[in-house]
Structures are given as structure tokens and as C-alpha cells.
Amino acid sequence: MTKMQSINNLIQQIKETRLVESHNDLTPNVSTIHAENSTNPTGERSFATKAADSDEPKNAQAATQETSNQIRQERFVEIDRSVAAEIVNRPKMPQYPDLDRWILVEKLGHGAFSNVYRARDSTTEFGEVAIKVLRSFQMDSNQRANILNEVQIMRNIDHPNIVKLIDFFESHQFCYIILELCTGGELLPQIVRLSYFSEDLSKHVIVQVAKAIEYLHETSGVVHRDIKPENILFVSVPFTPSKNPKPQQPGDEDKEDEGEFTSKFGSGGIGEIKIADFGLSKVIWDNRTGTPCGTVGYTAPEIVNDEQYSMGVDMWAMGCVLYTLLCGFPPFYDESIQVLTKKIACGQFIFLSPWWDHISKSAQDLVSHLLIVDPKKRYNIKEFMEHPWIRQADEETVFTVGMPPLDSLTGPALWTDESNLPATAQRRC
């Protein structure tokens, strides 16, 4: 199997996984007493009740009653079968110690030491939540320390674009992190589904991520260190089909309708954005750190070069995310970790034609200011928020000193061959 086929198979598996629908709530059972005493939509008593009150002969009443009983029996048999079928088909949720208050409803995902569930609060104080159940008995001391560090950071954070920590507690073998539920899930499957986002939807997403990063950097002194589509969650919103669909771009044959975009509301079912997973986060304020961490494709050059780094690593990751939103594949990709690391270390990326041909030069300019190898020249969060593309201002952009013209980056020279493109780009070739 070729490399390209392997990656395409992986993408297909992601799509197939997202097609699995959650089960509906159980059909409520109705007692026969309530059924007998119920009224029809007009508020009148049932035919059987009327017959019983009339002066018809007893045999007519008996026949009517027998028919009514038969109909009622058939109806309840049908209800019982429906309930039984749903009980059989619904996955059985595990029972965890000390989790009595929370009713597990559905499994959302899993990690090396954890499972994540959608759950209901039996006290109704919080409604539905997400519960991360960690198997502490499988962790070493360093892994447990990372969990406690994540919880401590989240306890001191309060921002609408950051997943809120509701509670944390432990049993003998498990740790439980109770989190705000984001009904839409991760952003990555939506990129796969839509192939890429429009500039409006991309801006809708990245501005909210930026607001969260601004809060972390300037209010909490926290560097996230793992900004990527998998750690960006969203609240789902109603979908409105596009009134005037735009002309298709190269490879748009499989692209789903993103829908009508509404400012501050979103589109494509994607509403409010919230960043999650503070397992690699660290409080550093103006200091620098040198701990290697992050996801390789979104890791800044100073990390892969094993240098001291600071808040700028989050800005680099935001540039990678914005690039991915706009075209559907990441700026740095290779199946070889060694080659990928070299590309990141020297900032080797391009605005690949034809996928970037329809994207505004202002958007490309903003990405270029984020993906600068030298963190001193890279945009900080304030400069990001002031960029014309973010402010929707029709202003000429100015390149950073030493940044090559955008046109010089649009050729294929930096890619060895088409097979090195990410699978999403290959599908659209």
C-alpha cells in the first residue's frame, strides 16, 4: 500500500466514525390507567367511554369494550417492543466509584489513560457535562503531576472561549474531571467534512481562539503549548443553507454546503469556539522555558530546535491552525518526522496553488506574519488582533523585515513531490 493510500484510508476512517449517530432517549412508557383516562385531541372522552354511558344493549357495549381493549393492548405491545429494542441497542455505560451524582449517557472519546463521557447532573444544577475519567492506577508520578497541574491551571481560568472546569475529585483508582460540555465536539472532523472553511468562517473561529490566547497570555500568564484543531471545540448551532452558493473551487466536488454565515453566530453548524486540553500548559508570564512538548505539525521552530521559548509558540500554532482552516491541510506535513522537523525548523511552507488562489492576499499576509521562524519578528497577540484581515479593514498590509514577497512562495519548489502533500490536498488534486 502506498503512502498516499494509507493516509487517504485514515481520512476515510475519520469520516466514517463521525457518521455514527447517537441513540435517542427511551420512549416513555405509559400506564394503562393513564391511557384509559386520557382524552382525545378535541378534549372529548373516548368512544369506549361514551358507549358505556349510553342506553345501547349490553352486547353492543361488550363488543365495543372488547374492540377498545384490543386496540389498547396492541398499542402497548408496540410501545413495549420499541422500548425493549432501544434498551438492547443502547450501549451499557460503566459504573465508576464515587460518580453517583453524574449519570453517564454516551461515550465521546478516549485517550491512553482516560475515557470521556457525556453525562447528566442528577441534581440538575449543571445539566449536561463532559466527564473525563482517568485511570490513575495506570499512571506514574509524572503523569499524575501533569493532571494536577492541568486542573490547577483550569481552576484559575474563566473565559467564554475556554472550556470551563466544573469539578475535580478522586477515588482510589480514578480521577474525575468534570467539564463544560461543547455539543459540537472537535473542530478537526468539521474541517474533514467541509474540506476547508470560507474566510468568514475561518475568521469566526480564529478570532475566538485568539481571544482565549490573549486572556491566557495577558491575564493568566499561561502558555497553552498545544493549540491544534483537535483541542478546539465548538458549540453547535442550527444550520442555514446558503442562499447564494459561491462558485466551486478546485476539488470542491465533495465539499458540503457550509451554509449561510452570520456574524457572531457562525455557519456550518459551528457556533461559539472554546479551546480545551491544558495538559501541556504552563504558567510562565514573561519567563522562558525549554521543555519539549506539543504536537509536531503545530510545534514552533524554537521547540524543535530545542531552544528556550515563550508565548510565541502559541502564535505559531495559531498560524498553523489558520492555514489549515483556509485551505484544508496543514502548512507543514511529511510522513517522515525527520523531514517534517526540518521543514518546521526553517519555516518551509508555501501557499500552494490552486488551493490558495481564491484566498485573499490579506489572509495570506496574516498567516505569513505568524509563521516566522524568529519569534522576535513573529506577531504577538496584540499585533494579530490589529491586522486588517481581522478588523475587516481594507488596508494595505506591510511585510515583516526579511519576509519574502508572497508571490515567491506560491511555487512547488519546496515540496519534493505530490505524494508528500497531506491526504486532504491529494484528494483535491
Helices and strands as residue ranges (DSSP letters): H 3-18, H 32-37, H 47-53, H 58-89, E 102-110, E 114-121, E 128-135, G 136-138, H 141-155, E 165-170, E 174-180, E 185-186, H 188-194, H 199-215, I 216-220, E 222-223, G 229-231, E 232-236, G 252-254, E 270-275, E 282-283, G 296-298, H 301-304, H 312-327, H 337-345, H 361-370, H 381-385, H 388-391, G 406-409, G 418-420, H 423-427
